């Protein structure tokens, strides 16, 4: 490994150790390569609505005729805002900052 690569590696390790990165995923203590991710909800009702919207969106996306089924007629509204909120909570913000810093080191 060249001197320049060693310097970049040292710089990268220093950067990682300085910041609070890799905080989104929480390692599962009893399983290798398995993580949990926090998802904030205000109530069981909100959790139920989130799961319900995910299921409805999946059904509609998988079956275009699903909206015409009687069982979905009364409650076909999929709250896209809920799905976007879930996606927003899952984004690893700190890790994206780290990638910006790594990019500066490498290029």
N, CA, C and O of each residue as an XYZ file, in Angstrom:
428
protein
N       0.847     -1.166      0.000
C       0.000      0.000      0.000
C       0.893      1.230      0.000
O       1.839      1.312      0.783
N       0.599      2.190     -0.875
C       1.426      3.377     -0.971
C       1.245      4.306      0.214
O       0.276      4.197      0.966
N       2.193      5.224      0.369
C       2.144      6.189      1.467
C       0.890      7.049      1.381
O       0.258      7.351      2.393
N       0.541      7.438      0.156
C      -0.646      8.279     -0.027
C      -1.912      7.530      0.421
O      -2.783      8.122      1.059
N      -2.017      6.254      0.096
C      -3.177      5.463      0.510
C      -3.228      5.305      2.023
O      -4.305      5.347      2.619
N      -2.064      5.123      2.647
C      -2.023      4.998      4.107
C      -2.464      6.302      4.762
O      -3.172      6.285      5.770
N      -2.051      7.424      4.197
C      -2.457      8.727      4.737
C      -3.965      8.915      4.603
O      -4.618      9.394      5.530
N      -4.513      8.541      3.460
C      -5.966      8.637      3.246
C      -6.717      7.741      4.227
O      -7.738      8.136      4.789
N      -6.203      6.542      4.423
C      -6.835      5.615      5.354
C      -6.802      6.164      6.775
O      -7.799      6.088      7.492
N      -5.673      6.711      7.184
C      -5.544      7.296      8.522
C      -6.511      8.471      8.670
O      -7.140      8.629      9.717
N      -6.629      9.284      7.641
C      -7.540     10.423      7.652
C      -8.994      9.955      7.763
O      -9.791     10.546      8.492
N      -9.322      8.908      7.046
C     -10.668      8.349      7.076
C     -10.999      7.791      8.457
O     -12.082      8.042      8.987
N     -10.069      7.036      9.038
C     -10.300      6.471     10.365
C     -10.439      7.567     11.421
O     -11.251      7.450     12.338
N      -9.659      8.611     11.293
C      -9.764      9.735     12.222
C     -11.136     10.402     12.094
O     -11.762     10.755     13.093
N     -11.583     10.564     10.879
C     -12.894     11.160     10.620
C     -14.013     10.320     11.224
O     -14.915     10.849     11.874
N     -13.950      9.030     11.010
C     -14.978      8.124     11.535
C     -14.989      8.145     13.057
O     -16.055      8.165     13.671
N     -13.818      8.139     13.663
C     -13.728      8.136     15.127
C     -14.183      9.452     15.742
O     -14.672      9.461     16.871
N     -14.035     10.565     15.025
C     -14.440     11.870     15.527
C     -15.962     12.028     15.548
O     -16.519     12.585     16.493
N     -16.622     11.543     14.517
C     -18.052     11.774     14.362
C     -18.909     10.721     15.023
O     -18.423      9.682     15.470
N     -20.183     11.009     15.073
C     -21.146     10.035     15.573
C     -21.843      9.421     14.362
O     -22.980      9.764     14.040
N     -21.153      8.529     13.717
C     -21.673      7.882     12.525
C     -22.112      6.467     12.860
O     -21.804      5.940     13.929
N     -22.819      5.878     11.951
C     -23.305      4.506     12.080
C     -24.181      4.358     13.335
O     -24.016      3.424     14.120
N     -25.101      5.289     13.496
C     -25.984      5.277     14.660
C     -27.397      4.812     14.325
O     -28.165      4.491     15.232
N     -27.749      4.770     13.064
C     -29.125      4.433     12.669
C     -29.449      2.972     12.948
O     -30.511      2.662     13.488
N     -28.540      2.072     12.580
C     -28.770      0.644     12.794
C     -28.240      0.234     14.158
O     -27.116      0.575     14.527
N     -29.044     -0.489     14.890
C     -28.634     -1.001     16.205
C     -28.386     -2.501     16.080
O     -29.298     -3.236     15.702
N     -27.170     -2.978     16.388
C     -26.866     -4.407     16.250
C     -27.730     -5.260     17.187
O     -27.979     -4.888     18.334
N     -28.171     -6.388     16.682
C     -28.898     -7.363     17.492
C     -27.864     -8.169     18.262
O     -26.983     -8.766     17.643
N     -27.936     -8.208     19.582
C     -26.889     -8.867     20.364
C     -26.778    -10.373     20.141
O     -25.690    -10.931     20.282
N     -27.863    -11.032     19.802
C     -27.837    -12.493     19.695
C     -27.680    -12.989     18.262
O     -27.623    -14.195     18.026
N     -27.608    -12.058     17.296
C     -27.531    -12.481     15.895
C     -26.400    -11.744     15.183
O     -26.195    -10.547     15.386
N     -25.682    -12.471     14.357
C     -24.651    -11.853     13.540
C     -25.295    -11.202     12.321
O     -26.267    -11.717     11.769
N     -24.749    -10.082     11.916
C     -25.214     -9.381     10.716
C     -26.712     -9.110     10.727
O     -27.371     -9.199      9.691
N     -27.245     -8.781     11.887
C     -28.658     -8.455     12.003
C     -28.788     -7.183     12.836
O     -28.141     -7.034     13.873
N     -29.635     -6.271     12.367
C     -29.781     -4.980     13.015
C     -31.256     -4.646     13.192
O     -32.122     -5.206     12.519
N     -31.525     -3.725     14.110
C     -32.850     -3.138     14.245
C     -32.722     -1.657     13.939
O     -31.639     -1.077     14.028
N     -33.837     -1.062     13.581
C     -33.846      0.364     13.295
C     -35.027      0.993     14.018
O     -36.143      0.477     13.949
N     -34.792      2.104     14.711
C     -35.902      2.727     15.436
C     -36.869      3.397     14.469
O     -36.460      4.022     13.490
N     -38.129      3.259     14.755
C     -39.188      3.907     13.976
C     -40.115      4.558     14.986
O     -40.796      3.862     15.739
N     -40.151      5.877     15.014
C     -40.915      6.598     16.025
C     -42.377      6.711     15.616
O     -42.698      7.119     14.499
N     -43.244      6.347     16.529
C     -44.685      6.497     16.341
C     -45.261      7.101     17.614
O     -44.687      6.967     18.695
N     -46.393      7.760     17.472
C     -46.992      8.422     18.627
C     -48.014      7.551     19.348
O     -48.384      7.833     20.488
N     -48.470      6.491     18.679
C     -49.495      5.647     19.302
C     -49.632      4.339     18.530
O     -49.095      4.181     17.433
N     -50.363      3.410     19.132
C     -50.666      2.165     18.435
C     -51.505      2.445     17.200
O     -51.375      1.758     16.187
N     -52.355      3.440     17.282
C     -53.190      3.787     16.135
C     -52.335      4.259     14.962
O     -52.571      3.876     13.817
N     -51.342      5.093     15.259
C     -50.452      5.548     14.189
C     -49.678      4.386     13.584
O     -49.528      4.305     12.365
N     -49.186      3.489     14.429
C     -48.486      2.303     13.945
C     -49.401      1.478     13.047
O     -48.988      1.023     11.980
N     -50.634      1.289     13.478
C     -51.613      0.538     12.686
C     -51.858      1.215     11.339
O     -51.939      0.541     10.312
N     -51.974      2.538     11.339
C     -52.196      3.259     10.078
C     -50.986      3.122      9.149
O     -51.148      2.981      7.937
N     -49.787      3.164      9.708
C     -48.580      3.013      8.889
C     -48.552      1.650      8.205
O     -48.342      1.551      6.997
N     -48.766      0.612      8.993
C     -48.735     -0.745      8.444
C     -49.868     -0.916      7.428
O     -49.676     -1.519      6.372
N     -51.032     -0.390      7.751
C     -52.173     -0.486      6.845
C     -51.880      0.201      5.511
O     -52.180     -0.348      4.451
N     -51.295      1.397      5.561
C     -50.957      2.109      4.325
C     -49.892      1.375      3.522
O     -49.952      1.350      2.292
N     -48.920      0.779      4.200
C     -47.915     -0.018      3.489
C     -48.551     -1.210      2.783
O     -48.228     -1.508      1.634
N     -49.455     -1.883      3.479
C     -50.134     -3.037      2.881
C     -51.020     -2.614      1.711
O     -50.999     -3.256      0.661
N     -51.789     -1.553      1.875
C     -52.662     -1.069      0.798
C     -51.851     -0.685     -0.429
O     -52.199     -1.049     -1.552
N     -50.765      0.053     -0.209
C     -49.922      0.461     -1.333
C     -49.344     -0.759     -2.041
O     -49.280     -0.792     -3.270
N     -48.930     -1.749     -1.281
C     -48.378     -2.968     -1.872
C     -49.426     -3.703     -2.695
O     -49.145     -4.160     -3.803
N     -50.626     -3.813     -2.155
C     -51.711     -4.508     -2.869
C     -52.038     -3.783     -4.167
O     -52.169     -4.407     -5.220
N     -52.170     -2.469     -4.087
C     -52.520     -1.699     -5.283
C     -51.412     -1.781     -6.326
O     -51.688     -1.902     -7.520
N     -50.182     -1.715     -5.886
C     -49.074     -1.775     -6.834
C     -48.947     -3.149     -7.475
O     -48.530     -3.263     -8.627
N     -49.303     -4.185     -6.738
C     -49.190     -5.538     -7.270
C     -50.397     -5.936     -8.115
O     -50.287     -6.801     -8.983
N     -51.537     -5.316     -7.868
C     -52.752     -5.706     -8.563
C     -53.540     -4.450     -8.924
O     -54.216     -3.873     -8.072
N     -53.456     -4.030    -10.177
C     -54.126     -2.806    -10.617
C     -55.639     -2.872    -10.446
O     -56.293     -1.838    -10.314
N     -56.191     -4.061    -10.447
C     -57.638     -4.205    -10.314
C     -58.083     -4.220     -8.855
O     -59.281     -4.312     -8.587
N     -57.170     -4.134     -7.921
C     -57.498     -4.216     -6.500
C     -58.436     -3.102     -6.057
O     -59.279     -3.321     -5.186
N     -58.309     -1.916     -6.636
C     -59.178     -0.803     -6.241
C     -60.640     -1.072     -6.590
O     -61.534     -0.482     -5.985
N     -60.889     -1.935     -7.536
C     -62.272     -2.212     -7.909
C     -62.924     -3.274     -7.024
O     -64.134     -3.487     -7.104
N     -62.134     -3.941     -6.182
C     -62.681     -4.946     -5.290
C     -63.490     -4.276     -4.181
O     -63.091     -3.236     -3.658
N     -64.613     -4.866     -3.829
C     -65.510     -4.276     -2.841
C     -64.834     -4.041     -1.497
O     -65.106     -3.041     -0.833
N     -63.973     -4.934     -1.099
C     -63.344     -4.822      0.208
C     -62.465     -3.572      0.312
O     -62.241     -3.066      1.411
N     -61.969     -3.076     -0.816
C     -61.111     -1.892     -0.794
C     -61.861     -0.605     -1.101
O     -61.299      0.482     -0.964
N     -63.126     -0.709     -1.515
C     -63.868      0.486     -1.895
C     -64.056      1.472     -0.765
O     -63.877      2.673     -0.963
N     -64.409      1.001      0.403
C     -64.708      1.925      1.495
C     -63.460      2.579      2.081
O     -63.559      3.639      2.698
N     -62.313      1.983      1.905
C     -61.102      2.509      2.546
C     -59.900      2.387      1.619
O     -58.886      1.789      1.977
N     -60.025      2.963      0.414
C     -58.933      2.812     -0.551
C     -57.890      3.911     -0.455
O     -56.838      3.820     -1.087
N     -58.161      4.936      0.316
C     -57.201      6.028      0.394
C     -55.922      5.561      1.087
O     -55.932      5.117      2.235
N     -54.849      5.676      0.360
C     -53.539      5.341      0.904
C     -52.886      6.657      1.280
O     -52.705      7.534      0.434
N     -52.541      6.790      2.520
C     -51.925      8.018      2.990
C     -50.446      7.999      2.604
O     -49.609      7.441      3.314
N     -50.152      8.608      1.489
C     -48.786      8.632      0.970
C     -47.870      9.386      1.926
O     -46.684      9.071      2.023
N     -48.405     10.373      2.630
C     -47.609     11.113      3.599
C     -47.038     10.174      4.661
O     -45.887     10.329      5.069
N     -47.829      9.211      5.106
C     -47.357      8.233      6.088
C     -46.187      7.439      5.534
O     -45.192      7.225      6.227
N     -46.304      7.006      4.295
C     -45.225      6.236      3.675
C     -43.959      7.077      3.537
O     -42.852      6.575      3.733
N     -44.120      8.342      3.203
C     -42.964      9.226      3.089
C     -42.320      9.484      4.451
O     -41.097      9.593      4.544
N     -43.126      9.582      5.503
C     -42.586      9.765      6.848
C     -41.763      8.549      7.279
O     -40.720      8.693      7.917
N     -42.235      7.363      6.929
C     -41.472      6.147      7.248
C     -40.129      6.186      6.521
O     -39.080      5.943      7.116
N     -40.179      6.494      5.239
C     -38.944      6.555      4.450
C     -37.986      7.584      5.024
O     -36.782      7.336      5.086
N     -38.497      8.730      5.444
C     -37.658      9.778      6.013
C     -36.974      9.310      7.296
O     -35.803      9.612      7.524
N     -37.701      8.578      8.128
C     -37.107      8.073      9.372
C     -36.038      7.021      9.109
O     -35.130      6.846      9.922
N     -36.133      6.330      8.001
C     -35.187      5.258      7.700
C     -33.892      5.764      7.057
O     -32.904      5.032      7.005
N     -33.888      6.990      6.575
C     -32.689      7.528      5.947
C     -31.556      7.672      6.962
O     -31.767      8.216      8.046
N     -30.369      7.197      6.628
C     -29.226      7.309      7.544
C     -28.495      8.644      7.359
O     -27.476      8.702      6.671
N     -29.010      9.710      7.968
C     -28.475     11.061      7.781
C     -26.989     11.175      8.111
O     -26.216     11.728      7.330
N     -26.593     10.649      9.271
C     -25.194     10.783      9.684
C     -24.260     10.090      8.708
O     -23.169     10.584      8.424
N     -24.686      8.950      8.198
C     -23.847      8.214      7.266
C     -23.694      8.975      5.943
O     -22.655      8.871      5.291
N     -24.705      9.728      5.547
C     -24.600     10.526      4.326
C     -23.569     11.631      4.522
O     -22.822     11.954      3.599
N     -23.524     12.213      5.723
C     -22.499     13.209      6.025
C     -21.114     12.580      5.939
O     -20.179     13.191      5.420
N     -20.988     11.378      6.441
C     -19.711     10.667      6.382
C     -19.296     10.436      4.927
O     -18.129     10.608      4.577
N     -20.237     10.051      4.098
C     -19.910      9.836      2.684
C     -19.405     11.112      2.022
O     -18.497     11.059      1.192
N     -19.985     12.261      2.379
C     -19.488     13.535      1.848
C     -18.044     13.765      2.263
O     -17.220     14.202      1.459
N     -17.740     13.469      3.522
C     -16.377     13.651      4.017
C     -15.413     12.669      3.353
O     -14.291     13.040      3.009
N     -15.836     11.438      3.175
C     -15.006     10.418      2.507
C     -14.737     10.854      1.081
O     -13.618     10.713      0.589
N     -15.744     11.381      0.417
C     -15.582     11.864     -0.961
C     -14.485     12.938     -1.019
O     -13.658     12.941     -1.930
N     -14.490     13.847     -0.037
C     -13.480     14.911     -0.015
C     -12.072     14.325      0.154
O     -11.112     14.825     -0.432
N     -11.960     13.272      0.951
C     -10.654     12.649      1.175
C     -10.169     11.951     -0.080
O      -8.999     12.056     -0.447
N     -11.077     11.237     -0.738
C     -10.705     10.412     -1.888
C     -10.472     11.253     -3.141
O      -9.579     10.951     -3.932
N     -11.259     12.291     -3.324
C     -11.143     13.077     -4.565
C     -10.637     14.436     -4.257
O     -10.468     15.253     -5.162
